[in-house]
Amino acid sequence: MKFEHALEFNSVPDWRGHYINYEQLKRLIYAIEKQQSHAERTSAEFVRARSARASLSLNDGPPRDPDSGARTDEEPLLEATLDVLASQDAELCEADFLQTVESELKRVFNFLVAKESQLVGEWEEAALAAHSAEASFMPARGRRVGGLSQSQWWHQPTMQSQRRHLIHTLSDLYVHLHDLSSYAELNETGFRKILKKHDKVTHKHLKDAFQPMVHERLGSKKARLDQALSDMTSLYATLAFDGDVERASAQLQENTREQVEFERNAVWKDRMEEERRVASAHVVVAKGRGARGLFATYGKAIFILVALGIATAVLCSGVFGDDESAGTKRACLAILLSAAVLWCTEAVPLYVTSMALIFAVVVLRAMLDGDGVRMSAQDTMKRVFSKIFSQTVMLLLGGFTMAAALSKHLIAKRLAIGVMSQVGRKPSNVLIASMAIALFSSMWISNVAAPVLCFSIVQPILRTLPTDDPLGAALVMGIAMSSNIGGMTSPIASPQNIFAIERMSLDGHPPSWITWFAVSMPVSITCMLLVWRLLLAIYPVSSNQDVRPLRQLHDPFTFQHVYIIIVCLATMALWCANTWLLHLLGGMGVTALIPMVAFFGSGTLSKEDFESFPWSVVMLAMGGIILGDAATESGLLATLTDEVVGLVGSMSVAEVLVIFTAVIGILTSFISHTVGAMVILPVVQSIGAELAKSTGVDHSKLLVMGGALMCSGGMALPVSGFPNMSASSIQDPTGRNYVHVGDFLKTGIPSTMLAWVCVVCIGYPIMSAMHM
């Protein structure tokens, strides 16, 4: 294996930018070699030319000056000039190489000194803590437990907590110190090899003069690190293996091997991801044989034919009547059902289905104008493209931008490490912590932008998991479900809540934020906890599995980090204050432009970062927006809700809430949560007003708020809200999705049912007690 490959695969990923720049030094040596070759070639050509001129002078005589007629002989002067120029070029290349080698050694040495000071300092603190504990209890040991050995004393019940903490600390420190020792050794090898290559090309002896200095700087540090590792092994043996140094050394080395294996896998994943981006490479799953193999081969075509058959059957039926408006409703229903089949089966990529339904809405003219007349294809096209790039799409792009900045500059990783350090290594704790962050973020920055940010936070954790680990799917689904639930939490958590506040304010008495929180927080927190338990049941992880801890980042915060945080916090604050800033900013979509301009304009993010946005999610969102708009404009949703209204005229408020929240949960699993709220909440409000005529109590606000909460609870499909759309785009470095449609069906359907139960069983009693 070439050394540059060995350097890549054996380097610590987080330190990759601090190793010797072997490739650059090799390029400089090639430049020296090229210069030498050029000088030799020029000299050979000069010799050949001089020989040719010498042969001509035998016939014509020596060259003479045209004015004086004296003999001239410029060859020695020209040859000397060429030699001087070649020598100067070679010296310049040589000086550049020497300067770069010295610069690289200084850079490597400075990093080694800084990390050594940090890690050895942590080791000395741990050793001091152990020795201080022994010294403080030494008199007690003599009086109470007699002749216990040092190891036996540490195994007393009163010392178990401190002993486990020290064992955990020493285990992690050993891995880091071993990595630093390997860092010193690998860089020393790199300098030795590059100097040897230089001497071979130039026929000089730079290695003999320079290598001792390299060894003095790097080798001496490695010796100190090795001594710290030896002392650490002795203390670890006392704490964990009754003083058995061999067993302790074997255990520590096993931990180190696991870390090295993981990091090499991470390097392989990084290379795969880079190759996939450059050449669109991806992992191909082999197809089986027999019936299952045939279905795997032709199943997608079958589902496409089923979707087309359903659409054709609906278009040719007489449902809704024979007039032109009925034809518009049939067209919209055909598009809705066929899109649902394609989205559920993934017969084509989800974003392709969105593209196709946009095309179908225009071609089938699935919209009515304000007078109830079916639009022409041209007018439908204008309507579609006026809606396709909405405020919601801008919120997505703003969220993508903030997530990219937080991820690229490792701020998200710092946050992930902070979360991990607080919740421990148990997968169940990591899952609930991630879901709680998603819920809290959705409360303040909306459940459109929050999942994008949360996925960037857990990416460092996802990368530490083995391929196909169920915890990966659980984390992605947990954030998606929790972000959907988070859409209930505050009036600004989702657009449907804003619309609900508007409907509840028609009497001039809007609900306060405290009133909203009093209902939404018990409902959302309970629902999140139930979904957490559901995910642990669906994606079982070993109780003994530990989430591998992320390396602590000790690099200082720079102005760029502060700038990113300020811009993100300012954007979130403006989103929170959106209600009071509408006259100034117009809406949250305009606010989403702030991080885009701030980050791309300042160079914090590049054009490549913009091109790497998950545009398939944007297209998926556009398709959902157009489908919801078509369902509204065609009158299809109004017709469906009218049918429901005829069934609930004599029911109680509780029965109406149960029925309508169930209908909302089903519909908002297929269409935009906001569209569902805009269509159904006015109907619910009018039913509440009608019930007030017979009961004397107006419960319209109760029904509107219950319906708004349930709009966020529809999460059964990949297109059920933007958190699910974002989750469907999360891929591992090999290009495979962490979750698929099956994950949404087996998780989203019961989660939607749990949300419905929470709204009915928890939300309704609280709202009734508050006389809503």
Disulfide bonds with the S-S distance in Angstrom:
none
